[in-house]
Amino acid sequence: MTEQLVRTRPTGGWTGSLRRGMERNLPPAKLLPDEQPSYVASWIYVFGVLTLTALLVVVGSGIVLSVRGPDWWHTSAVGHYFNSVHLWSVELLMVFMSVHLIGKFFMAAWRGRRALTWITGAVSFIACATTALTGYLIQQNFDAQWISTQAKDGLNAIGVGAYFNVMDFGQMMLWHVALFPIVVALVVLLHILLVRRRGVVPPIARAGAAGDRS
Amino acid sequence: MSRWPREAAEPDPSSFGSRPYDLVKEFVVALVGVTVLTLLLAAVFSSPDEKSMSVASWAKADPGDFTATALAELDGSSDTAGYGPPYNTAADGQKIGPFALAKTVGVTHAIDTAQAFVLTPLEQATQSPDVRAALGTYMSASDDQRGAWTDAYSTALDKAGDDPAKVTPGGYGPVPVLLSQLLAQAKSGSLDATLSAESGFYHSDYTLPLMFLADGSDLAAAGEQQHLAGDQWGMTNEVDNYPGQVWLIPDSFFYQVSPFDHSPNGDALVWAVMAVLTAVFLLVPFIPGLRRIPRLIPVYRLVWREHYKTHP
């Protein structure tokens, strides 16, 4: 009896537990499937991947702007172009994400233990919007002056401005290029892993049909 | 009692049958498409870069407004001087009901407007004997005496339409000399550098010059001209009619309607409402009624119309 217990006891400590958990919840076939349920047949599904790719263009153009520093795009035509790419990729990101979000709402995509998938998606939207705000604040132009002097009143009103000073260019730069992107990356990664783990939400059973639980 | 078990009982996606789906190909095609679309939008529409306003450009363009603002900083009647936390204790800050969050957090970026915007810049520059004498007179005077000088000059400046050159002689003590010299420093551009560098050689914090600019009238006028003011849905607008932060429409909406548009606690109240709405947004899956909306407005029939053809 004791030998049996020893043989079946999980091994590998925390590392082993993590590996087994990953193998159980996210096997390769689930993580990168080459098939999807038959009901995944609508243009609305495209907006998830469009959101992700727009985010990658935002990050890519942001990296180019970071390499040359914050003054570059004000003095160089090439720099200004990359700033434009950054701006328009953000606009596309938010449009794609909004359509994705609205679509998922009307699909009631939180069904079947997918509530955390919805929540991480919603947090991603908020994190992206906040990151975008800090981007506007570090433009070093009239826009940044105006937005920072206006935004400070809202943040000060709830005490946040005491520690998150939108008129401190250095602080906002670090939040924009380091801290918020880390938050966005982690939340988006978790969102994608949850989508892969639970699979695409099935169709809502029509009223009176088999499986209707309304 | 919980609805969780019912929610968890949704059928497994694999039970619906499957079809080939190349996720990697979809991702690559989307990445190329979005990249090309972004490059085209950037090439066609570019991006705005409206030159920033400086204290120098403000002083040159509107010396009267600059002088009136500097006087307000000196006598403690400016917006910044009366702001409250996190800059000073002149007010309690905004409240949400009985909760004064700003006051609770306290002063973290102390700004003495007279010292920061007027006296320190004058003290740090090399001055003529007249200005040095005026500074000495002002610094050694009592608070009552300083108040009498600034009150008298403020009244005279109002009468002169904010034009210092038209102010009639009176008992203003050293105030006109100080403000005239500050205006000269501002026009030369040295005040921009002084305000930014009060914390040292290296600096990245523009709180002081931005607060000073915001206390004047010209920054607000420029913002309104670009349709960026709060009552113009400015939060969602951008200079030159570029698309702005349109995703802030819900926040901006509340600034347009009563009581938020006129309440002295408007900012705090809007934040409170948005905090509640954000919580609702995050917790949609758990809110009875709200989570049933997709069944009541059957957009899902469009999404899964192919499926319903075979599963009526």
Interface residues (C-beta under 8 A of the other chain):
Chain A: L32 P33 D34 E35 Q36 P37 S38 Y39 V40 A41 S42 I44 V46 V49 L50 L52 T53 A54 L56 V57 S61 W73 H74 H80 Y81 N83 S84 V85 H86 L87 W88 S89 E91 L92 M94 S98 G103 F105 F106 M107 A108 W110 R111 G112 R113 R114 A115 W118 I119 A122 V123 F125 I126 A129 A132 L133 Y136 Q139 Q140 N141 F142 D143 A144 Q145 W146 S148 T149 Q150 D153 G154 N156 A157 I158 G159 G161 A162 Y163 N165 M167 D168 F169 G170 Q171 M173 G199 V200 V201 P202 P203 I204 R206 A207 A209 G211 R213 S214
Chain B: R6 E7 A8 A9 E10 P11 D12 P13 S14 F16 G17 S18 R19 P20 Y21 D22 L23 V24 E26 F27 A30 L31 G33 V34 T35 L37 T38 L39 L41 A42 A43 F45 S46 S47 P48 D49 E50 K51 S52 M53 Y83 P85 P86 G93 Q94 I96 L101 A102 T104 V105 G106 T108 H109 S204 D205 Y206 T207 L210 M211 L213 A214 L219 A222 G223 Q226 L228 G230 G234 M235 E238 V239 Y242 P243 Q245 V246 W247 L248 N265 D267 A268 V270 W271 A272 T278 F281 L282 L283 V284 P285 F286 R291 R292 I293 P294 R295 I297 V299 Y300 R301 L302 V303 W304 R305 E306 H307 Y308 H311 P312
